[in-house]
Amino acid sequence: MQPNPPLSILPVDSDRLLAIAQKWGTPTYVYVESLIRQRCQKLKSLFPDLPVSWLYAVKANDNPHIIRIISGEGFGFDTVSYEEVLLCLKLGTDPKDIFYTENNMTDAEMHGAAKAGVILNVGSLGRLRSFCEAYPGSECSIRVKPDISDGHHAKVDTGNQDSKFGIRLDLIPEATRIAADFGVRIRGIHAHIGSGIQEPENILAEIEVLLKSSAGLQDLAFINFGGGIPIPYRHDEAPFDLDRFADLASGRLKAFIATTEKPVTFFFEPGRWVVGPAGILLTQVNTVKDQGRKVFLGTDTGFNHLLRPALYDAYHEVVNISEHTGKTSRTYHIAGNICESGDMLGLDRALPESSPGDYLAICDTGAYGMTMASQYNRRALPAEVLITSKGYHKTIRKRKTPEETVKDLFKETGLTAALKSETP
Ligand SMILES: Cc1ncc(COP(=O)(O)O)c(C=O)c1O
């Protein structure tokens, strides 16, 4: 049985969350602006004497309001699709502050990115060649595969030997040859070894690999060490020691600067660490069901809204914010409302005795929550509410009604007529 989590793990008062659930209904993602800002500021304070710049990985949470907050803290952006590039441009970001790490990019996406003037980070020799042919005399960056394996789950381990991402280290000379043939300057080198890194030593090893691998790049202007800084998902788990990491990394980065003549910027591009703990998914219990060996709390959300437990067996603390005092603990499986048996949000969780109508807060869902949500089972996406730094609550995405959801499906698919059988 998992321990009953204390209310203190919530990033804001439970009464405030309860008031939001009652006013906005559920399911609703809630984000705390002041916490996002504090976390950005913490990262920015880590390397005071080094040319380090911070990019936010938009894939973690791409609500434009959230991106705007992070931009206001002086972050640029790490994007992984042309759509994310367009989103950041639309928000007024300088293209020079947008890093686009391509992955099986199409020609159309390449031309769009080149026209926009963002930093294109190329992950294969084939794409590098087609970029160089199309844009001789220009510049780009290369993503490499450092053969360092990490991440909270095999599905997000991106740096290992068999990963689809990045150019093999032994092919870097070939990459520089291709670029030189077309007068393209490789301005940067990048790697991202995984999301939710488990062993801090692995980031240090990756830093070492990139510093060494950059030696053959004549036009080097930056080295990007990727994202992956982990957060604790269990309330009794120790957080990643950022200060220690920064101390260890600083020594190595300073030594590198001392031996290189070129001015170099170092980038990190975290997503989860910036927004994960600042988000909560609010849901309401509508069913309590004793199935003999397990008692299920049935909720109005599911893996369509929070995929991480189903996809990665990820653990998120769940707090009953309606009933948290005085009642005996019971053990529940917390189930979603999607028509699949894998739709479980938490297993064997100790909670105060819970009833239909109670609200639950699913913690640490600010990253890879809403961005991975779908409309599976034709259910609407959750609403999103921001608790602003000034303390008021602001809707940053409306939840559609079931009627609007179906109406929009008809609109998007171009079907206007009522259901009748189609003759072949
Ligand atoms: C290329 C790249 N950079 C940065 C990130 C952000 O990772 P995290 O949210 O773990 O910091 C990811 C996430 O998978 C990524 O693929």
The ligand as an ORCA input file, in Angstrom:
! r2SCAN-3c Opt
* xyz 0 1
  C      15.292     17.255    -27.593
  C      14.676     17.418    -26.263
  N      15.083     18.432    -25.483
  C      14.548     18.643    -24.263
  C      13.565     17.809    -23.755
  C      12.998     18.103    -22.411
  O      13.162     17.058    -21.510
  P      12.736     17.270    -20.006
  O      11.312     17.688    -19.997
  O      12.924     15.929    -19.377
  O      13.625     18.289    -19.434
  C      13.134     16.725    -24.524
  C      12.133     15.822    -23.999
  O      12.026     14.667    -24.327
  C      13.693     16.531    -25.815
  O      13.288     15.529    -26.599
*
